[in-house]
């Protein structure tokens, strides 16, 4: 295996890891943003 193909594979894996990390960060941030509204709606439903 040549050095260039190994570097390309490492770069693509690095990009994939960044994509997954940013996606998880986005999902977590969205969940934290929506949580207060969810709690307000559930509290309103109980009254």
Phi, psi and omega in degrees: 000135182278163182293325183293320180291326177293318178295321179296318180294321179294321179294318180292323177295320178297318178296321179295318178297320177296319179299314180296317181297315180291325178295314179296321177297320178294317179295315179296318178296319178295318179298318179292327179289324184276337185306313179300321179293321178297317179295322177296318181294316179294324177293321180292327181290333183277345182265000000 
